Every structure is written in C-alpha cells, then in structure tokens.
C-alpha cells in the first residue's frame, strides 16, 4: 500500500536495530486516515481486516523493514544514556506528494531491544488521545506528527489497572530527536555523529549543507523551528507535559503526545502531567525548557564545528540565544492575529499582557475567551459583548480592557484581519473532559464518541451546533486535572 524506502536504516546499528512486531490476539480497526494515506502515496486502500492486520503488526506490510531507534535523553533534567524505542517500530519512509520524506511508525507493537523491562504495549486511552490531539494540531497548522491508524489489540495491558490495548500508527517528518544526538555523542564516535548530522542536514535542512559552517547552520535552523513551534503551542494553550530531550524533534514537530492537555482556565503555571510534580514543564516554562533542550543539542554538535575551545562554545551559545528573539517575534505575530490587530500594531504586546492578566485573575477559559472576542470583533453587538463579559469573575476590569482594545482594533478593521483572527482562535479544542469521555466510552466498546469528536476537532473553526456543544468548557464536576503517559 505504501511505497517504503529505508534511508535511516543505512546508518550504523546503534541508531537502528532490526526488530519484529509481536503479534496481538485479535486486532480490530478503530480508525484509518485515508486522506493522509493518499498524501503518502497510497494508491488503493485495502479492506478494514487487512488494515487491522498490517497496523497491529500482525502481518508485515509489503516492503516494510521494521526497526527500533536508539536515543538517549534528559528526563526531567536527569540524563539517561540509553532510552530508545521501547514500544515502537519504524516501518520505513515514504516520499509524499510534496516530495517530503516521512516516517511511518507503529506504537504499542511489542517489546524491542530498548524496552528496559517494559511490555512494549500501549493502552487504548493514550492511542485515542494522540490521534485526536495530533490531528487537531495539524488542522490548526501547528507542526506535528500525524495519525494514520489506530487498532485495538484484543488484549489487556497493565498500568494502574488492566486496560484494553491498542496500536497507533504515527507519521512524522522523522523520529530523530535531540536525544538521538545525545545517544550518538555518548558513543564517543565522531564518525557516527557526523553521519547522523549529515543525514539530518540532507533530510531536513539541505540549505545548511552549503553554509560556511554546516553544523552551526544546522543548530541555527533547529533553534528557529523550535522557537516557532513553542510559540504556536502556547497560542492555543497547549501543554506538552514531558518536554524531555528525547521528546524534542529535530524536525521541529510536536512529537510524543503523552500526558498532554490544553489549558482551559488560564494559569501560566498550569500542569496536567501526573509525573511533573515539580512543575518543570508548566505552561509558561515551555520556552525556557525548549531553549535548555537546544543547549543540550548544541553540546553534541561541538566536536563537528570548525572553531575550538571558547570560540566554538561562544558560537553555539549565540545560536541558542537567538531562540528568545525568534520566539518573541512569532508570539507577537500570533498575538496580533488573536486580537484582530495588524501584525505591526505597537499595542499588541501590551494588550495581550493585559488580557492574559484578566483571564488569570478573572478565572477565564482561554479558548472560550478568544472565541468570544472573535465573535464580538466580527459583530460588535451588545449580545456578543455580554457573552464575553459573562466569562469573567471580574467584569468591571475586563470592561476597561475591552474598551481600550476596541479603540485600537476598530482602527485596523478589515476582512483580512477578521479572517486571520478566526484562524488564530479555534471554536473548539480537544478539551480534556471530552477526550476522557471518548476514552471512557471506548473502554466500554463504544467508539462513536471518538469519531464524533474527531470530526469536529479536525474542523476547529466550524461554528456548527455540534461544535458548540463539544466546545463548552468543563463544569466543576467534569474537570480533568491530571493526565497520564501510558508507557
């Protein structure tokens, strides 16, 4: 079905180890992303039973060459020299319709040489969460891995309790991480390190090959993509949950949706991950953590750079420091769009700071606030104004901000501004309680809520009755305060 190639497997074995999937008892197809499959070059789609066999790992796909990838990582600041794909297999790469090489990987397909005692399986819940969230992110234009298929295994896996098992098929620009470079650097093999860096340059950053300092150019390019990515995350209230270096993609995509969630009531220190006890990866900490991860990447590249001693360290440090400037520029652009202002508006930054303060102090839901503001901007009626003010516990304070914003916003009104404002402010996100409802229903064998929510979150700007129903913030009884990794 997919025309696989295997460029990554030509790298030396520490980076890729041939491994077969472990068959599951009774695979059943939950979902298959046919438009994505066609984008990847699939000409004909087999029947659901065949898809279930292929995407569970029970039968090898034609031309697939499964293997587990080696990588290391700083996990909550502590370095682990060998992690690797403990429950995932790279099937191969395809060249998509845009000429881009992309990985296809199974997750939950059984033990590998990197499993470290684990069972190599995945519960159903994390598979459904990753499918929903990654496809929402793609619909929002935020760089992300994609969901190709989800299959139930017919088996139980043990986590906090016995849960239904599943296998997820993920598509990525690549699965190369900062942790991949850390793993390679730990081998103290400069030839291997250079081979990996050259592979990344050829695959993701070909412009760096012609630079005077190719590996410095590689570092600068990765910094730029990460800065844009984190700014876009935060514009929709996304909290990754485990921003370890092994979850930081060299390609600049969101990868490894574990205990992730979207912030509802605005709080810069919000954390959902059950394992982030110290709030290391809280919402507002994400830019600094990304920059810290990039510094670890820079350390691995130092042996390849032409300069030596203090000069090469200063060179790398200067590249890392550019993150702040690039992140701020992208955030300012996004903020202007979210507020319905021109990109060059000098008031955008102060207005966004003021609104964030209002959201925090007034206990306002972030997505609902920007959606209501967008509706008010497009139709400044008393009804829309009151709907916005109803979201805050401090309506007098928000009224003052709203008057200031409106005076600035009216001056730059035009159709393009309204369109950009709506594209920046979704009607719906995969709210935590809705995702949990989907998971609970699926554990009872009902996948209709999953498909209903998937259809809505992949059209995040549609203002339908169903979207409005599923977009409603959680009541106090519906709040989901913790999310789990699933490994």
C-alpha positions as CSV (number, residue, x, y, z in Angstrom):
1,X,0.0,0.0,0.0
2,X,2.8,2.4,0.9
3,X,6.0,2.6,-1.3
4,X,8.5,2.3,1.5
5,X,12.2,3.3,1.4
6,X,14.7,2.8,4.1
7,X,17.3,5.5,4.2
8,X,17.6,5.8,8.0
9,X,18.4,2.1,8.3
10,X,21.6,2.6,6.3
11,X,23.0,4.4,9.4
12,X,25.1,2.2,11.7
13,X,23.3,-0.2,14.0
14,X,23.4,1.7,17.4
15,X,20.9,4.1,15.8
16,X,18.6,1.5,14.3
17,X,18.1,-2.2,15.3
18,X,16.0,-4.6,13.2
19,X,13.1,-5.8,15.3
20,X,9.8,-7.6,14.5
21,X,6.5,-6.7,15.9
22,X,4.9,-9.0,18.5
23,X,1.5,-10.3,17.1
24,X,-1.6,-9.3,19.1
25,X,-4.6,-11.6,19.8
26,X,-7.4,-10.0,17.8
27,X,-6.8,-6.7,16.0
28,X,-9.8,-4.5,15.0
29,X,-9.5,-1.3,13.1
30,X,-10.7,1.8,15.1
31,X,-9.8,4.5,12.6
32,X,-7.8,4.9,9.4
33,X,-6.8,8.3,7.9
34,X,-7.4,7.7,4.3
35,X,-6.6,11.3,3.1
36,X,-3.3,11.1,4.8
37,X,-2.6,7.7,3.3
38,X,-3.2,9.1,-0.2
39,X,-1.0,12.0,0.6
40,X,1.7,9.5,1.5
41,X,1.4,7.8,-1.9
42,X,-1.1,5.0,-1.3
43,X,-3.0,4.2,-4.5
44,X,-5.5,1.7,-3.2
45,X,-6.8,1.2,0.4
46,X,-7.3,-2.5,1.5
47,X,-10.3,-3.7,3.5
48,X,-10.5,-3.0,7.2
49,X,-9.5,-6.5,8.2
50,X,-6.2,-6.2,6.2
51,X,-5.6,-2.8,7.6
52,X,-6.0,-4.1,11.1
53,X,-3.5,-6.9,10.4
54,X,-1.0,-4.5,9.0
55,X,-1.3,-1.7,11.5
56,X,-1.3,-4.0,14.5
57,X,2.0,-5.6,13.3
58,X,0.4,-9.0,13.0
59,X,1.3,-9.1,9.3
60,X,4.2,-7.2,7.8
61,X,3.2,-4.5,5.3
62,X,4.8,-5.1,1.9
63,X,8.3,-3.6,1.7
64,X,8.3,-2.7,5.4
65,X,11.6,-3.1,7.2
66,X,10.7,-2.7,10.9
67,X,13.3,-1.5,13.4
68,X,13.6,0.3,16.7
69,X,15.5,3.6,17.0
70,X,18.1,4.2,19.7
71,X,18.2,7.5,21.6
72,X,19.1,8.9,25.0
73,X,17.5,11.8,26.9
74,X,17.3,14.1,29.8
75,X,14.2,13.1,31.6
76,X,13.1,15.8,34.0
77,X,16.6,17.1,33.9
78,X,18.3,13.7,34.6
79,X,20.4,12.2,31.8
80,X,19.7,8.6,30.8
81,X,22.3,7.5,28.2
82,X,20.1,4.8,26.6
83,X,16.4,5.0,26.1
84,X,15.2,4.2,22.6
85,X,12.0,2.9,21.1
86,X,10.8,0.6,23.8
87,X,7.4,0.0,22.2
88,X,7.7,1.5,18.7
89,X,8.9,0.3,15.3
90,X,9.9,2.4,12.3
91,X,8.3,0.5,9.3
92,X,10.1,2.7,6.8
93,X,9.9,6.0,5.0
94,X,7.8,7.3,2.1
95,X,8.1,10.2,-0.2
96,X,4.8,12.1,0.0
97,X,3.0,14.0,-2.8
98,X,5.0,17.1,-1.9
99,X,8.3,15.3,-2.2
100,X,8.9,15.2,1.5
101,X,10.4,12.1,3.1
102,X,8.2,10.9,6.1
103,X,8.4,8.1,8.6
104,X,5.7,5.6,9.3
105,X,5.9,4.1,12.8
106,X,3.9,1.6,14.9
107,X,3.5,2.4,18.6
108,X,2.5,-0.3,21.0
109,X,3.7,-3.1,18.7
110,X,5.6,-5.1,21.4
111,X,9.0,-5.3,23.0
112,X,12.2,-4.2,21.4
113,X,15.9,-4.3,22.5
114,X,15.2,-0.9,24.1
115,X,12.2,-1.9,26.2
116,X,14.1,-1.9,29.5
117,X,11.8,-4.5,31.0
118,X,8.6,-3.0,29.7
119,X,5.9,-4.8,27.9
120,X,6.1,-2.8,24.7
121,X,2.4,-2.3,24.6
122,X,0.1,0.7,24.7
123,X,-3.3,1.2,26.5
124,X,-6.2,2.3,24.3
125,X,-6.6,5.6,26.1
126,X,-3.3,7.2,25.1
127,X,-3.8,6.0,21.5
128,X,-7.1,7.8,21.2
129,X,-5.7,10.9,22.9
130,X,-2.7,11.1,20.5
131,X,-5.0,10.5,17.5
132,X,-7.3,13.3,18.5
133,X,-4.7,15.8,19.6
134,X,-2.3,15.4,16.8
135,X,-5.0,15.7,14.1
136,X,-6.3,18.8,15.8
137,X,-2.8,20.3,15.8
138,X,-2.5,19.5,12.1
139,X,-5.8,21.2,11.4
140,X,-4.6,24.3,13.3
141,X,-1.4,24.4,11.1
142,X,0.9,23.6,14.1
143,X,3.8,21.4,13.1
144,X,3.0,17.9,14.4
145,X,3.3,14.2,13.8
146,X,0.1,12.7,12.3
147,X,-2.2,9.9,13.0
148,X,-2.5,7.3,10.2
149,X,-4.3,4.4,12.0
150,X,-5.5,3.1,15.4
151,X,-6.2,-0.6,16.1
152,X,-7.4,-2.4,19.2
153,X,-5.3,-5.4,20.1
154,X,-7.9,-7.7,21.7
155,X,-5.6,-7.9,24.7
156,X,-5.3,-6.2,28.1
157,X,-2.3,-4.2,29.3
158,X,-1.5,-3.5,32.9
159,X,-0.8,0.1,34.0
160,X,-2.7,1.5,37.1
161,X,-5.1,-1.3,36.2
162,X,-5.9,-3.7,33.4
163,X,-6.8,-1.7,30.3
164,X,-7.7,-2.5,26.7
165,X,-4.6,-2.5,24.5
166,X,-4.2,-0.7,21.1
167,X,-1.6,0.0,18.5
168,X,-1.1,3.5,17.0
169,X,0.5,4.3,13.6
170,X,2.3,7.6,13.6
171,X,3.6,9.6,10.6
172,X,6.5,12.1,11.2
173,X,8.9,14.1,9.2
174,X,11.3,11.9,11.1
175,X,11.7,10.4,14.5
176,X,15.1,12.0,15.1
177,X,15.3,13.8,18.4
178,X,17.7,15.8,20.5
179,X,18.1,12.5,22.4
180,X,19.2,10.8,19.2
181,X,22.2,13.1,19.1
182,X,22.8,12.7,22.8
183,X,22.8,8.9,22.3
184,X,25.2,9.2,19.4
185,X,27.5,11.6,21.3
186,X,27.6,9.2,24.2
187,X,29.2,6.6,21.9
188,X,32.2,8.9,21.5
189,X,32.3,8.0,17.9
190,X,32.8,11.2,15.8
191,X,32.3,9.3,12.5
192,X,28.9,8.1,13.7
193,X,28.0,11.6,15.0
194,X,28.9,13.1,11.6
195,X,26.9,10.5,9.7
196,X,23.8,11.4,11.8
197,X,24.3,15.1,11.4
198,X,24.8,14.8,7.7
199,X,21.7,12.7,7.4
200,X,19.7,15.3,9.2
201,X,21.0,18.1,7.1
202,X,20.3,16.2,3.9
203,X,16.8,15.3,5.0
204,X,15.6,18.4,6.9
205,X,17.9,21.3,6.3
206,X,19.6,21.0,2.9
207,X,20.4,24.7,2.9
208,X,22.8,24.1,5.7
209,X,25.0,21.9,3.5
210,X,26.2,24.9,1.5
211,X,26.8,27.1,4.6
212,X,30.4,28.0,5.6
213,X,29.8,26.3,8.9
214,X,27.2,23.5,8.1
215,X,26.8,22.2,11.7
216,X,26.4,25.7,13.1
217,X,23.8,26.3,10.4
218,X,22.1,23.1,11.4
219,X,21.9,24.3,15.0
220,X,20.6,27.7,14.0
221,X,17.9,26.1,11.8
222,X,16.7,23.7,14.6
223,X,16.6,26.6,17.0
224,X,14.4,28.6,14.6
225,X,11.9,25.8,14.1
226,X,11.6,25.1,17.8
227,X,11.1,28.7,18.6
228,X,8.2,28.9,16.1
229,X,6.8,25.6,17.3
230,X,6.6,26.6,21.0
231,X,5.0,29.9,20.2
232,X,2.3,28.2,18.3
233,X,1.7,25.7,21.1
234,X,1.2,28.4,23.5
235,X,-1.2,30.4,21.3
236,X,-3.7,27.6,21.7
237,X,-2.9,26.8,25.4
238,X,-1.2,23.5,24.7
239,X,0.9,21.9,27.5
240,X,3.1,19.1,26.2
241,X,3.7,17.6,29.7
242,X,7.0,15.8,29.1
243,X,9.4,18.1,27.3
244,X,12.4,15.8,27.8
245,X,15.2,16.0,25.3
246,X,14.0,12.6,23.9
247,X,10.7,14.2,23.1
248,X,12.2,17.2,21.3
249,X,12.1,16.6,17.5
250,X,15.0,17.8,15.3
251,X,12.5,18.4,12.6
252,X,10.6,20.9,14.7
253,X,7.4,19.0,15.0
254,X,5.3,18.2,18.1
255,X,6.1,14.6,19.0
256,X,5.2,12.1,21.7
257,X,1.7,13.2,22.9
258,X,1.8,11.6,26.4
259,X,0.3,13.4,29.4
260,X,-0.5,16.5,27.2
261,X,-3.5,18.7,27.6
262,X,-5.0,22.1,26.6
263,X,-5.2,24.7,29.3
264,X,-8.8,25.8,30.0
265,X,-8.9,28.3,32.8
266,X,-5.9,30.5,32.1
267,X,-3.0,29.9,34.5
268,X,0.7,30.4,33.4
269,X,1.8,27.7,36.0
270,X,-0.7,25.1,34.9
271,X,0.4,21.5,34.8
272,X,-1.6,18.4,33.9
273,X,1.0,15.7,33.8
274,X,0.8,13.3,36.8
275,X,4.6,12.8,36.7
276,X,5.5,16.5,36.7
277,X,5.5,17.0,40.4
278,X,7.9,19.9,40.3
279,X,6.1,21.8,37.6
280,X,9.2,21.7,35.4
281,X,7.0,21.6,32.3
282,X,4.3,24.1,33.3
283,X,2.7,26.1,30.5
284,X,4.8,29.3,31.0
285,X,8.1,27.3,31.4
286,X,7.9,25.7,27.9
287,X,10.0,28.4,26.1
288,X,12.8,28.1,28.6
289,X,12.7,24.3,28.6
290,X,12.9,24.3,24.8
291,X,15.9,26.5,24.9
292,X,17.5,24.3,27.6
293,X,16.9,21.3,25.3
294,X,18.5,23.1,22.4
295,X,21.6,23.8,24.5
296,X,21.9,20.1,25.0
297,X,21.7,19.6,21.3
298,X,24.4,22.2,20.7
299,X,26.7,20.4,23.1
300,X,26.5,17.3,20.9
301,X,27.5,19.2,17.8
302,X,30.6,21.0,19.2
303,X,33.0,18.3,18.0
304,X,31.8,18.8,14.5
305,X,32.2,22.6,14.4
306,X,35.3,24.2,12.9
307,X,36.0,26.5,15.8
308,X,37.6,25.1,19.0
309,X,37.8,26.0,22.7
310,X,36.0,29.1,23.9
311,X,35.3,30.2,20.4
312,X,33.1,27.3,19.5
313,X,31.2,27.5,22.8
314,X,30.5,31.2,22.2
315,X,29.4,30.4,18.7
316,X,26.9,27.8,19.9
317,X,25.7,29.9,22.8
318,X,25.0,32.8,20.4
319,X,22.8,30.5,18.3
320,X,20.9,29.3,21.3
321,X,20.3,32.9,22.5
322,X,18.6,33.6,19.2
323,X,15.7,31.5,20.4
324,X,14.4,34.3,22.6
325,X,14.2,36.8,19.6
326,X,12.7,34.2,17.3
327,X,10.1,33.0,19.8
328,X,9.1,36.6,20.7
329,X,8.7,37.6,17.1
330,X,6.4,34.6,16.3
331,X,4.5,35.1,19.5
332,X,4.0,38.8,18.7
333,X,2.7,37.9,15.2
334,X,0.3,35.3,16.7
335,X,-0.9,37.7,19.4
336,X,-1.7,40.3,16.9
337,X,-3.8,37.8,14.9
338,X,-5.6,36.5,18.1
339,X,-6.5,40.1,19.0
340,X,-7.6,41.1,15.4
341,X,-4.8,43.6,15.1
342,X,-2.3,44.4,12.3
343,X,1.0,42.5,12.7
344,X,2.9,45.7,13.1
345,X,0.5,47.1,15.8
346,X,2.6,48.6,18.6
347,X,-0.2,48.0,21.1
348,X,-0.5,44.2,20.5
349,X,2.0,43.2,23.2
350,X,0.6,45.3,26.0
351,X,-3.0,44.4,25.1
352,X,-2.2,40.7,25.2
353,X,-0.4,41.0,28.5
354,X,-3.5,42.9,29.8
355,X,-5.9,40.2,28.6
356,X,-3.8,37.4,30.0
357,X,-3.9,39.1,33.3
358,X,-7.6,39.5,33.0
359,X,-8.0,35.8,32.1
360,X,-5.9,34.7,35.1
361,X,-7.5,37.0,37.7
362,X,-11.0,36.5,36.3
363,X,-10.6,32.7,36.1
364,X,-11.5,32.8,32.4
365,X,-11.3,29.9,29.9
366,X,-8.7,30.7,27.3
367,X,-10.3,29.2,24.2
368,X,-13.8,30.5,25.1
369,X,-12.4,34.0,25.7
370,X,-10.7,34.3,22.3
371,X,-13.6,32.7,20.5
372,X,-16.0,35.2,22.2
373,X,-13.6,38.1,21.4
374,X,-13.5,36.9,17.7
375,X,-17.3,36.9,17.6
376,X,-17.5,40.3,19.1
377,X,-14.9,41.7,16.7
378,X,-16.9,40.4,13.7
379,X,-20.2,41.6,15.1
380,X,-19.8,44.2,17.9
381,X,-23.3,43.8,19.3
382,X,-24.4,44.1,22.9
383,X,-25.2,40.4,22.9
384,X,-21.7,39.4,22.0
385,X,-20.2,41.9,24.4
386,X,-22.2,40.5,27.3
387,X,-21.3,36.9,26.3
388,X,-17.7,37.9,26.6
389,X,-18.1,39.6,29.9
390,X,-20.0,36.6,31.3
391,X,-16.8,34.6,31.1
392,X,-15.0,36.5,33.8
393,X,-15.4,36.8,37.5
394,X,-14.2,40.5,37.2
395,X,-16.5,42.1,34.6
396,X,-15.6,45.7,35.5
397,X,-11.9,45.1,35.0
398,X,-12.5,43.3,31.7
399,X,-14.8,46.1,30.5
400,X,-12.0,48.6,30.9
401,X,-9.6,46.4,28.9
402,X,-12.3,45.8,26.2
403,X,-12.8,49.5,25.7
404,X,-9.1,50.0,25.2
405,X,-8.8,47.0,22.8
406,X,-11.8,48.1,20.8
407,X,-10.4,51.6,20.2
408,X,-7.2,50.0,18.8
409,X,-9.0,47.2,17.0
410,X,-11.6,49.3,15.2
411,X,-8.8,51.4,13.6
412,X,-7.5,48.3,11.8
413,X,-10.7,46.5,10.9
414,X,-10.9,44.8,7.5
415,X,-11.9,41.4,6.2
416,X,-8.4,40.0,6.2
417,X,-8.0,40.9,9.8
418,X,-11.2,39.1,10.8
419,X,-10.2,36.0,8.8
420,X,-6.7,36.0,10.4
421,X,-8.3,36.4,13.8
422,X,-10.6,33.4,13.3
423,X,-7.7,31.2,12.0
424,X,-5.9,32.0,15.2
425,X,-8.8,31.4,17.5
426,X,-10.5,28.0,17.2
427,X,-14.1,27.4,18.1
428,X,-13.1,24.1,19.6
429,X,-10.1,22.3,21.1
430,X,-9.9,18.7,22.3
431,X,-10.9,19.6,25.8
432,X,-9.6,17.3,28.5
433,X,-13.0,16.2,29.7
434,X,-14.2,15.5,26.2
435,X,-11.2,13.3,25.5
436,X,-11.8,11.5,28.7
437,X,-15.4,10.9,27.8
438,X,-14.2,9.4,24.5
439,X,-11.8,7.1,26.3
440,X,-14.4,6.0,28.9
441,X,-16.9,5.2,26.1
442,X,-14.2,3.3,24.1
443,X,-13.3,1.2,27.2
444,X,-17.0,0.2,27.1
445,X,-16.7,-0.7,23.4
446,X,-18.3,2.4,22.0
447,X,-16.2,4.4,19.5
448,X,-19.0,6.6,18.2
449,X,-18.0,9.5,20.6
450,X,-14.4,9.2,19.4
451,X,-15.4,9.6,15.7
452,X,-17.8,12.4,16.6
453,X,-15.1,14.4,18.5
454,X,-12.5,13.6,15.8
455,X,-14.8,15.0,13.0
456,X,-15.3,18.3,15.0
457,X,-11.7,19.0,16.2
458,X,-10.3,18.5,12.7
459,X,-12.6,21.3,11.6
460,X,-11.7,23.6,14.5
461,X,-13.2,26.8,13.0
462,X,-16.6,25.5,12.0
463,X,-19.4,27.1,14.0
464,X,-21.8,24.2,14.0
465,X,-24.3,23.2,16.7
466,X,-22.3,20.1,17.4
467,X,-19.0,22.0,17.6
468,X,-20.6,24.5,20.1
469,X,-21.9,21.6,22.2
470,X,-18.5,19.9,22.4
471,X,-16.6,23.2,22.8
472,X,-18.3,24.0,26.1
473,X,-15.8,24.3,29.0
474,X,-15.9,21.6,31.6
475,X,-18.2,22.1,34.6
476,X,-16.6,21.7,38.1
477,X,-17.7,18.1,38.1
478,X,-16.2,17.4,34.7
479,X,-12.7,18.8,35.3
480,X,-9.8,16.6,34.4
481,X,-6.8,17.7,36.5
482,X,-4.3,15.0,35.7
483,X,-3.2,13.1,32.6
484,X,-1.0,10.0,32.3
485,X,1.7,9.0,30.0
486,X,0.6,5.4,29.2
487,X,4.0,3.9,29.0
